[in-house]
Amino acid sequence: MSELQVDFPATLDLSSADTRGNFMENGWKDAIVTAVEPVFTSNPDGKMPMGTPGINVTFTVDGGKYNDRKVWNRYWFPPADYDAEAREKTINIFSRFLKALGITDEQIKTPDFNLTKTIEDMIGAEVQVSTKYDEDYDNNKVNNVRARQEGSATTSGPGVL
């Protein structure tokens, strides 16, 4: 048996460590969009063609016992020649996300909709996310996003729950 040859500190200050684990109760939570990053599909066996662009949105829970926890959702932009029904479903999911950010139907349906400008404006948006814990993957999936509604989330107000 070999000995560790590392000089560990005599004590560690772990007072700020998050020991809650990944589990969060299912339901609506107040959240803020804190990051939006471009992503591309890379799985050759995936549903969408390799290189399909999308965005990875980071939501940070805002209040309650899950305050500052992060959840993520990806929104994909399949090519025009992708399966029409599946493409429509994907685009509709993204459109509902845009509506949650306060973007109107009229703005969304503009033929020259500026996605780059919209992405810049997403950061800081206050929304509500519906999450569901997935035991198989030990993570919380974002099922839906809506505009923030006072008093309707499980995290409404700091310290609640």
ABEGO torsion letter per residue (X at the ends): XBBBABBBBABBBAAABBAAEABBBBEBBBBBBABBBBBBBABAABABBBGBBBBBBBBBBBEEAABGBBBBBBBBBBBAABBAAAAAAAAAAAAAAAAAAGBBAAAAABAABBAAAAAAAABGBBBBBBBBBBAAAGBBBBABBBBBBBGABAABEBGBX
